[in-house]
Amino acid sequence: MHLTLLFFGLSCACGLRLLEMRPEGTWQERWQRSLGLFLFPPLILLMTAVALVCMGPQGQMVRWWEGWMSYWLAVGFLAVAGVLILKLMVEGQRSLRQVHTYSQVALRGRYGRLLATPIPFIAQVGFWRSELVVSQGLLDTFSTDHLDAVLTHEQAHAHYHDTFWFFWLGWLRHLSTWLPQTEALWQELLLLRERRADRWAAQTVDPLLLAESLLQMVQAPELYAETICATFSSATPRNRLEERIDALLSVPEALQPANPWMWTWLLLVCLPLLTVPFHY
């Protein structure tokens, strides 16, 4: 039973990731599809590991070693997951301590941290309550209107708590890096996150200003880990940059009402746990 459950979890995880990832449809459709394909495999592996640990190594097995092998594989997987989350938390706290050494600056009614570099840079850094980090180079080179545009974009990241949610997604990314399409799905989610922030900002600022600002920021450095940083210039390979600019300059897509049944598939990740009461 233990090896069957282990094989079931691995088969579901790998099978879903082998599905073709098509960058088609509306923003909402792409977001739901990519997020589902990204989340489901590592979550079902985690639930399978938890179920095997709860069952323990004992039980009726075809071979005596099957229970112990599956048990220690599950323990090892959960241990790796725990070490990864601790590592990311330590790195995140280190980055935040670095940010707190920067001097504060007032920006259009908000407070941020001033980074002493001539390169234009702006980002939200942190967890649930992220902090705005802006470089001296951006303040020196951007006009008032362009500065308002990028500040509004970063305000969108704070509104959606992107740094917090992508911290956990980043953990799952590291945990499932060996699964097919992990990096491709991660980059897709980063792009769609930026498009969401662009769309939110474009409700109050001129989309053309956002597009122009994006072109000026393509050389901005990556100063902080992606898992705790949401920066205006992220996900800007040429094709992704063109997609963001095209989305800004085109007619906004109509948002569909949220489907309350959209996340019911997440209940499927709990299937391995349902086998625990039947273990003997």
VOBA-1610 file (N, C-alpha, C; in pm, whole numbers, padded with zeros to 5 digits, always signed):
BEGIN
Met+00083-00121+00000Met+00000+00000+00000Met+00087+00126+00000His+00197+00121+00079His+00282+00239+00088His+00347+00274-00045Leu+00401+00173-00111Leu+00465+00199-00240Leu+00361+00239-00345Thr+00242+00183-00335Thr+00135+00222-00427Thr+00100+00369-00410Leu+00090+00413-00284Leu+00060+00554-00256Leu+00173+00644-00305Leu+00297+00599-00284Leu+00412+00676-00330Leu+00413+00688-00482Phe+00384+00578-00549Phe+00379+00578-00695Phe+00265+00666-00745Phe+00152+00666-00673Phe+00038+00749-00711Phe+00076+00897-00705Gly+00140+00938-00596Gly+00179+01078-00581Gly+00278+01122-00688Leu+00380+01039-00713Leu+00480+01073-00814Leu+00418+01077-00954Ser+00329+00983-00982Ser+00265+00978-01114Ser+00179+01101-01139Cys+00103+01143-01037Cys+00019+01263-01052Cys+00106+01387-01072Ala+00213+01398-00992Ala+00299+01516-01000Ala+00366+01527-01135Cys+00428+01417-01180Cys+00500+01422-01308Cys+00404+01428-01425Gly+00292+01356-01416Gly+00196+01354-01526Gly+00138+01492-01554Leu+00102+01566-01450Leu+00047+01700-01469Leu+00150+01795-01528Arg+00275+01781-01483Arg+00379+01871-01533Arg+00417+01841-01678Leu+00382+01723-01727Leu+00411+01690-01866Leu+00304+01741-01961Leu+00193+01794-01904Leu+00091+01853-01990Leu+00148+01976-02060Glu+00103+01999-02181Glu+00153+02112-02259Glu+00113+02244-02194Met+00210+02331-02173Met+00183+02464-02116Met+00168+02563-02230Arg+00046+02607-02254Arg+00019+02697-02367Arg-00005+02839-02316Pro+00078+02933-02360Pro+00058+03073-02320Pro-00053+03138-02402Glu-00173+03084-02390Glu-00286+03133-02468Glu-00400+03170-02373Gly-00495+03248-02424Gly-00611+03286-02346Gly-00592+03420-02279Thr-00690+03457-02199Thr-00685+03583-02127Thr-00587+03573-02010Trp-00561+03690-01949Trp-00472+03691-01833Trp-00524+03599-01724Gln-00654+03605-01697Gln-00712+03522-01591Gln-00697+03375-01621Glu-00724+03337-01746Glu-00713+03195-01783Glu-00570+03145-01770Arg-00475+03225-01816Arg-00334+03187-01806Arg-00290+03177-01660Trp-00334+03272-01578Trp-00297+03272-01437Trp-00350+03147-01365Gln-00478+03116-01387Gln-00538+03000-01321Gln-00473+02870-01368Arg-00447+02861-01499Arg-00386+02739-01552Arg-00242+02722-01501Ser-00164+02829-01507Ser-00023+02819-01465Ser-00011+02796-01315Leu-00095+02865-01237Leu-00089+02849-01093Leu-00130+02708-01052Gly-00231+02654-01119Gly-00274+02518-01089Gly-00166+02415-01121Leu-00104+02427-01239Leu+00002+02334-01277Leu+00126+02350-01190Phe+00147+02470-01139Phe+00263+02494-01052Phe+00239+02438-00912Leu+00119+02458-00858Leu+00091+02422-00720Leu+00063+02274-00697Phe-00015+02216-00786Phe-00068+02082-00759Phe+00042+01977-00738Pro+00143+01966-00826Pro+00242+01858-00809Pro+00317+01861-00676Pro+00379+01975-00635Pro+00449+01970-00506Pro+00356+01952-00387Leu+00233+02004-00396Leu+00140+01988-00284Leu+00097+01843-00268Ile+00073+01774-00379Ile+00032+01634-00366Ile+00148+01548-00318Leu+00272+01586-00355Leu+00388+01515-00301Leu+00402+01538-00151Leu+00378+01660-00106Leu+00384+01689+00037Leu+00278+01611+00114Met+00155+01609+00062Met+00049+01536+00130Met+00075+01385+00130Thr+00133+01335+00023Thr+00169+01193+00018Thr+00275+01161+00123Ala+00374+01248+00135Ala+00479+01227+00234Ala+00421+01232+00376Val+00331+01329+00403Val+00269+01338+00535Val+00189+01212+00565Ala+00114+01163+00465Ala+00035+01041+00485Ala+00124+00921+00517Leu+00237+00908+00446Leu+00327+00795+00470Leu+00392+00803+00608Val+00426+00924+00652Val+00483+00940+00786Val+00379+00907+00893Cys+00255+00950+00870Cys+00149+00919+00966Cys+00124+00768+00975Met+00134+00698+00864Met+00115+00552+00864Met+00228+00481+00936Gly+00349+00539+00927Gly+00464+00473+00986Gly+00517+00361+00898Pro+00623+00297+00939Pro+00684+00192+00856Pro+00614+00057+00869Gln+00520+00046+00964Gln+00457-00083+00988Gln+00333-00101+00902Gly+00295-00224+00881Gly+00177-00256+00802Gly+00198-00385+00726Gln+00096-00428+00657Gln+00108-00551+00580Gln+00165-00519+00443Met+00289-00564+00422Met+00361-00537+00298Met+00392-00668+00227Val+00412-00657+00097Val+00455-00775+00020Val+00596-00812+00063Arg+00683-00712+00081Arg+00820-00734+00126Arg+00843-00651+00252Trp+00924-00702+00344Trp+00943-00639+00473Trp+01003-00499+00463Trp+01084-00476+00356Trp+01154-00349+00347Trp+01072-00236+00285Glu+00955-00271+00228Glu+00877-00169+00157Glu+00831-00056+00250Gly+00783-00094+00369Gly+00735+00007+00462Gly+00844+00101+00508Trp+00962+00045+00540Trp+01072+00128+00585Trp+01125+00218+00473Met+01132+00167+00351Met+01184+00247+00240Met+01093+00366+00212Ser+00963+00342+00201Ser+00869+00452+00173Ser+00865+00550+00291Tyr+00877+00497+00413Tyr+00874+00583+00531Tyr+00993+00679+00532Trp+01114+00628+00509Trp+01232+00714+00512Trp+01239+00806+00392Leu+01184+00764+00279Leu+01176+00856+00165Leu+01086+00975+00199Ala+00973+00945+00264Ala+00880+01052+00303Ala+00943+01144+00407Val+01010+01084+00508Val+01076+01165+00610Val+01183+01254+00546Gly+01261+01197+00454Gly+01365+01274+00387Gly+01309+01389+00306Phe+01197+01366+00237Phe+01135+01471+00156Phe+01085+01584+00244Leu+01019+01550+00356Leu+00970+01653+00447Leu+01085+01728+00514Ala+01195+01656+00541Ala+01310+01723+00600Ala+01370+01823+00503Val+01381+01785+00376Val+01431+01878+00275Val+01341+01999+00264Ala+01208+01976+00267Ala+01113+02088+00260Ala+01132+02182+00379Gly+01154+02124+00498Gly+01175+02207+00616Gly+01304+02288+00609Val+01411+02225+00562Val+01539+02294+00550Val+01528+02407+00449Leu+01459+02382+00337Leu+01444+02484+00234Leu+01369+02606+00286Ile+01260+02583+00361Ile+01182+02696+00409Ile+01262+02776+00510Leu+01340+02709+00594Leu+01425+02780+00690Leu+01532+02861+00617Lys+01590+02802+00515Lys+01694+02871+00438Lys+01638+02998+00373Leu+01519+02987+00312Leu+01458+03103+00247Leu+01420+03210+00348Met+01374+03169+00466Met+01338+03266+00569Met+01461+03340+00620Val+01570+03268+00638Val+01694+03332+00683Val+01744+03430+00578Glu+01742+03389+00450Glu+01785+03479+00343Glu+01696+03602+00335Gly+01565+03580+00354Gly+01473+03693+00350Gly+01496+03791+00464Gln+01517+03738+00585Gln+01545+03825+00699Gln+01676+03900+00680Arg+01775+03835+00620Arg+01903+03903+00594Arg+01883+04019+00497Ser+01803+03997+00394Ser+01776+04104+00298Ser+01701+04219+00364Leu+01606+04186+00451Leu+01530+04291+00520Leu+01619+04371+00613Arg+01711+04304+00682Arg+01803+04377+00768Arg+01890+04473+00687Gln+01929+04427+00567Gln+02006+04515+00479Gln+01923+04635+00437Val+01795+04612+00402Val+01707+04721+00361Val+01690+04821+00474His+01682+04774+00597His+01660+04863+00712His+01781+04951+00742Thr+01895+04919+00682Thr+02012+05007+00700Thr+02007+05127+00607Tyr+01918+05125+00506Tyr+01907+05238+00415Tyr+01829+05351+00481Ser+01859+05471+00443Ser+01787+05587+00497Ser+01647+05595+00439Gln+01555+05652+00514Gln+01418+05667+00469Gln+01404+05790+00381Val+01308+05785+00287Val+01282+05897+00198Val+01131+05904+00175Ala+01078+06026+00169Ala+00935+06047+00144Ala+00911+06053-00006Leu+00814+05974-00055Leu+00784+05966-00198Leu+00633+05974-00219Arg+00585+06089-00260Arg+00444+06106-00296Arg+00350+06056-00186Gly+00378+06095-00064Gly+00291+06055+00045Gly+00323+05919+00104Arg+00426+05853+00053Arg+00467+05722+00106Arg+00612+05732+00151Tyr+00650+05638+00235Tyr+00789+05631+00279Tyr+00855+05508+00218Gly+00977+05526+00176Gly+01054+05416+00121Gly+01197+05422+00171Arg+01276+05325+00126Arg+01418+05320+00161Arg+01500+05359+00039Leu+01599+05444+00061Leu+01679+05498-00049Leu+01805+05415-00068Leu+01820+05358-00188Leu+01936+05278-00223Leu+02035+05365-00300Ala+02156+05374-00249Ala+02256+05464-00309Ala+02325+05397-00427Thr+02257+05398-00542Thr+02315+05346-00665Thr+02266+05433-00781Pro+02348+05458-00882Pro+02304+05541-00995Pro+02215+05466-01093Ile+02197+05336-01074Ile+02115+05255-01164Ile+01968+05265-01121Pro+01875+05294-01212Pro+01733+05300-01176Pro+01685+05165-01121Phe+01626+05170-01004Phe+01576+05047-00940Phe+01463+05084-00846Ile+01358+05002-00844Ile+01248+05020-00750Ile+01184+04884-00728Ala+01149+04854-00603Ala+01093+04723-00572Ala+01024+04726-00436Gln+00935+04629-00416Gln+00881+04600-00284Gln+00961+04481-00231Val+01013+04492-00110Val+01095+04386-00051Val+01037+04352+00086Gly+01018+04224+00111Gly+00968+04182+00241Gly+00873+04066+00232Phe+00786+04055+00332Phe+00691+03946+00339Phe+00549+04004+00330Trp+00467+03989+00434Trp+00330+04040+00424Trp+00328+04193+00415Arg+00405+04259+00501Arg+00416+04405+00495Arg+00552+04439+00435Ser+00554+04449+00306Ser+00680+04475+00235Ser+00716+04623+00243Glu+00842+04651+00217Glu+00893+04789+00217Glu+00934+04830+00077Leu+00911+04956+00046Leu+00950+05010-00083Leu+01098+05047-00081Val+01172+05001-00182Val+01313+05036-00199Val+01327+05106-00333Val+01385+05225-00332Val+01402+05302-00455Val+01545+05354-00460Ser+01602+05355-00579Ser+01742+05398-00593Ser+01751+05548-00622Gln+01867+05603-00589Gln+01893+05744-00619Gln+01894+05766-00770Gly+01941+05666-00844Gly+01944+05676-00990Gly+01806+05692-01049Leu+01706+05625-00992Leu+01570+05638-01043Leu+01516+05778-01013Leu+01541+05829-00893Leu+01494+05963-00857Leu+01559+06070-00943Asp+01685+06045-00984Asp+01757+06146-01063Asp+01717+06145-01210Thr+01677+06029-01263Thr+01655+06017-01407Thr+01508+06018-01448Phe+01418+05982-01357Phe+01277+05973-01393Phe+01208+06107-01370Ser+01121+06142-01462Ser+01039+06261-01444Ser+00933+06235-01338Thr+00866+06341-01296Thr+00763+06327-01193Thr+00654+06231-01236Asp+00609+06242-01362Asp+00502+06154-01410Asp+00547+06008-01417His+00668+05985-01467His+00717+05847-01475His+00740+05789-01336Leu+00785+05872-01244Leu+00804+05826-01107Leu+00671+05787-01045Asp+00568+05869-01067Asp+00435+05835-01017Asp+00387+05702-01074Ala+00418+05676-01201Ala+00374+05553-01266Ala+00436+05430-01201Val+00568+05433-01180Val+00634+05315-01122Val+00599+05300-00974Leu+00577+05411-00904Leu+00534+05402-00765Leu+00396+05338-00754Thr+00308+05371-00846Thr+00175+05310-00846Thr+00184+05161-00878His+00273+05124-00969His+00294+04982-01000His+00339+04908-00874Glu+00434+04963-00802Glu+00481+04897-00680Glu+00375+04896-00572Gln+00290+04997-00572Gln+00178+04998-00477Gln+00083+04881-00505Ala+00072+04844-00632Ala-00010+04728-00667Ala+00047+04600-00606His+00179+04586-00610His+00241+04468-00547His+00211+04463-00398Ala+00215+04581-00333Ala+00182+04586-00190Ala+00035+04554-00168His-00052+04601-00258His-00195+04575-00247His-00225+04426-00254Tyr-00160+04356-00345Tyr-00184+04212-00362Tyr-00095+04126-00271His-00008+04188-00192His+00085+04116-00104His+00166+04013-00185Asp+00215+04057-00299Asp+00286+03966-00389Asp+00413+03908-00326Thr+00483+03987-00245Thr+00606+03936-00186Thr+00577+03819-00091Phe+00465+03828-00020Phe+00428+03720+00073Phe+00391+03593-00002Trp+00301+03605-00100Trp+00255+03486-00171Trp+00366+03424-00255Phe+00450+03507-00314Phe+00556+03451-00396Phe+00671+03397-00311Phe+00677+03432-00185Phe+00771+03365-00096Phe+00736+03217-00086Trp+00607+03188-00066Trp+00564+03048-00054Trp+00571+02977-00188Leu+00535+03048-00295Leu+00550+02987-00428Leu+00696+02959-00458Gly+00786+03048-00415Gly+00928+03027-00435Gly+00979+02905-00360Trp+00923+02883-00241Trp+00958+02763-00165Trp+00919+02637-00243Leu+00798+02635-00297Leu+00754+02519-00376Leu+00837+02506-00504Arg+00881+02618-00558Arg+00968+02614-00676Arg+01099+02541-00644His+01162+02574-00533His+01286+02509-00495His+01263+02362-00460Leu+01148+02333-00400Leu+01119+02197-00360Leu+01091+02107-00480Ser+01039+02164-00588Ser+01000+02084-00705Ser+01085+02117-00827Thr+01206+02167-00805Thr+01290+02208-00918Thr+01323+02093-01011Trp+01315+01969-00960Trp+01346+01850-01040Trp+01228+01804-01125Leu+01109+01861-01102Leu+00993+01824-01182Leu+00995+01898-01316Pro+00934+01839-01420Pro+00931+01906-01551Pro+00860+02041-01544Gln+00911+02138-01619Gln+00849+02269-01643Gln+00841+02359-01520Thr+00912+02326-01413Thr+00906+02411-01294Thr+00951+02553-01325Glu+01066+02568-01390Glu+01119+02701-01416Glu+01033+02777-01516Ala+00981+02707-01618Ala+00895+02772-01717Ala+00767+02825-01651Leu+00707+02747-01562Leu+00587+02791-01492Leu+00617+02907-01397Trp+00732+02902-01332Trp+00772+03011-01243Trp+00786+03142-01319Gln+00854+03137-01433Gln+00870+03258-01514Gln+00736+03309-01566Glu+00647+03217-01600Glu+00513+03258-01644Glu+00437+03328-01532Leu+00447+03276-01410Leu+00380+03340-01297Leu+00438+03477-01267Leu+00571+03490-01278Leu+00633+03621-01257Leu+00581+03722-01359Leu+00573+03679-01485Leu+00524+03769-01589Leu+00379+03810-01562Leu+00295+03713-01529Leu+00153+03742-01506Leu+00134+03828-01380Arg+00222+03810-01282Arg+00218+03896-01164Arg+00246+04041-01202Glu+00345+04061-01290Glu+00378+04198-01333Glu+00266+04256-01419Arg+00205+04173-01502Arg+00094+04222-01583Arg-00024+04262-01497Arg-00047+04188-01388Arg-00155+04226-01296Arg-00127+04360-01231Ala+00000+04380-01187Ala+00036+04509-01127Ala+00029+04621-01230Asp+00070+04594-01354Asp+00058+04694-01461Asp-00088+04734-01480Arg-00174+04633-01483Arg-00316+04660-01506Arg-00374+04743-01392Trp-00338+04710-01269Trp-00388+04783-01153Trp-00341+04928-01158Ala-00213+04948-01193Ala-00158+05084-01199Ala-00221+05163-01313Ala-00251+05097-01424Ala-00304+05165-01542Ala-00446+05220-01518Gln-00508+05182-01407Gln-00640+05238-01376Gln-00631+05384-01330Thr-00511+05424-01283Thr-00498+05560-01231Thr-00387+05641-01298Val-00298+05575-01373Val-00193+05647-01444Val-00199+05611-01592Asp-00137+05693-01674Asp-00137+05672-01818Asp-00057+05545-01851Pro-00117+05445-01920Pro-00044+05323-01956Pro+00081+05352-02038Leu+00078+05459-02118Leu+00195+05494-02198Leu+00313+05530-02108Leu+00286+05598-01998Leu+00393+05631-01904Leu+00453+05505-01843Leu+00368+05407-01814Leu+00418+05280-01760Leu+00506+05209-01862Ala+00460+05209-01987Ala+00538+05143-02092Ala+00673+05212-02111Glu+00674+05344-02112Glu+00799+05418-02126Glu+00892+05392-02008Ser+00836+05387-01888Ser+00916+05361-01770Ser+00977+05222-01776Leu+00899+05126-01826Leu+00950+04989-01837Leu+01069+04981-01930Leu+01063+05053-02040Leu+01175+05055-02134Leu+01301+05114-02070Gln+01283+05210-01980Gln+01399+05270-01913Gln+01456+05181-01804Met+01379+05081-01760Met+01421+05000-01646Met+01474+04863-01684Val+01489+04835-01813Val+01525+04700-01854Val+01663+04658-01807Gln+01748+04751-01773Gln+01883+04718-01727Gln+01894+04718-01575Ala+01783+04726-01504Ala+01789+04728-01358Ala+01844+04597-01305Pro+01930+04600-01204Pro+01992+04478-01152Pro+01896+04399-01063Glu+01925+04269-01045Glu+01852+04186-00949Glu+01929+04191-00817Leu+01880+04269-00722Leu+01952+04290-00597Leu+01903+04202-00484Tyr+01782+04149-00496Tyr+01726+04069-00388Tyr+01665+03943-00446Ala+01648+03842-00361Ala+01591+03715-00405Ala+01449+03737-00457Glu+01414+03667-00565Glu+01282+03683-00626Glu+01170+03646-00531Thr+01198+03559-00433Thr+01092+03512-00345Thr+01042+03619-00249Ile+01122+03725-00221Ile+01075+03830-00130Ile+01080+03968-00197Cys+01097+03970-00328Cys+01112+04097-00398Cys+01018+04101-00518Ala+00943+04210-00529Ala+00858+04234-00646Ala+00903+04365-00708Thr+00977+04355-00817Thr+01036+04473-00877Thr+00972+04504-01012Phe+00961+04632-01041Phe+00896+04677-01164Phe+00962+04619-01289Ser+01091+04595-01283Ser+01164+04551-01402Ser+01182+04400-01410Ser+01115+04323-01324Ser+01135+04178-01327Ser+01067+04117-01449Ala+01115+03996-01482Ala+01061+03921-01596Ala+01064+04002-01725Thr+01184+04051-01761Thr+01192+04135-01879Thr+01285+04080-01987Pro+01288+03949-02014Pro+01348+03907-02141Pro+01272+03974-02254Arg+01330+03980-02370Arg+01272+04061-02478Arg+01127+04024-02507Asn+01097+03894-02516Asn+00960+03855-02550Asn+00863+03892-02438Arg+00907+03879-02311Arg+00822+03915-02200Arg+00803+04067-02191Leu+00908+04140-02219Leu+00899+04286-02220Leu+00798+04332-02324Glu+00806+04274-02444Glu+00713+04311-02550Glu+00570+04277-02512Glu+00551+04164-02444Glu+00416+04125-02405Glu+00358+04224-02303Arg+00439+04266-02207Arg+00390+04362-02108Arg+00356+04495-02173Ile+00440+04541-02265Ile+00414+04669-02332Ile+00290+04658-02420Asp+00276+04548-02494Asp+00157+04529-02577Asp+00031+04528-02492Ala+00037+04461-02375Ala-00079+04456-02288Ala-00116+04595-02235Leu-00013+04676-02205Leu-00039+04811-02156Leu-00102+04900-02262Leu-00060+04882-02388Leu-00106+04971-02494Leu-00232+04922-02564Ser-00277+04803-02531Ser-00399+04750-02593Ser-00519+04773-02503Val-00636+04740-02555Val-00759+04755-02476Val-00757+04653-02363Pro-00779+04697-02238Pro-00775+04603-02125Pro-00876+04490-02141Glu-00834+04369-02100Glu-00923+04254-02105Glu-01031+04269-01998Ala-01151+04226-02034Ala-01261+04230-01937Ala-01239+04122-01832Leu-01246+04160-01705Leu-01230+04065-01597Leu-01359+03986-01576Gln-01346+03854-01563Gln-01461+03769-01540Gln-01487+03758-01389Pro-01613+03740-01349Pro-01642+03720-01206Pro-01566+03597-01155Ala-01521+03607-01031Ala-01447+03496-00971Ala-01536+03372-00961Asn-01483+03258-01002Asn-01556+03132-00996Asn-01532+03067-00860Pro-01636+03054-00776Pro-01615+02999-00641Pro-01566+02854-00643Trp-01586+02784-00757Trp-01545+02644-00766Trp-01404+02628-00824Met-01338+02741-00847Met-01210+02736-00918Met-01105+02655-00843Trp-01108+02664-00709Trp-01003+02601-00629Trp-01046+02467-00569Thr-01159+02413-00613Thr-01202+02285-00557Thr-01105+02173-00593Trp-01030+02191-00703Trp-00935+02087-00740Trp-00826+02070-00634Leu-00806+02175-00552Leu-00706+02163-00446Leu-00744+02056-00344Leu-00874+02024-00336Leu-00916+01918-00245Leu-00855+01784-00286Leu-00822+01771-00415Leu-00764+01646-00461Leu-00628+01618-00401Val-00556+01724-00361Val-00423+01702-00303Val-00434+01635-00167Cys-00555+01638-00108Cys-00574+01575+00023Cys-00609+01426+00011Leu-00622+01376-00111Leu-00657+01235-00129Leu-00563+01139-00056Pro-00430+01162-00061Pro-00342+01069+00013Pro-00373+01062+00161Leu-00417+01175+00221Leu-00447+01174+00365Leu-00568+01090+00397Leu-00658+01073+00298Leu-00778+00992+00323Leu-00747+00845+00337Thr-00628+00803+00294Thr-00592+00662+00306Thr-00540+00626+00445Val-00504+00728+00526Val-00444+00701+00657Val-00539+00622+00748Pro-00669+00656+00759Pro-00756+00577+00848Pro-00771+00431+00808Phe-00742+00398+00681Phe-00758+00261+00633Phe-00628+00181+00643His-00525+00243+00701His-00397+00174+00713His-00404+00071+00826Tyr-00346-00044+00798Tyr-00343-00149+00902Tyr-00218-00233+00887
//
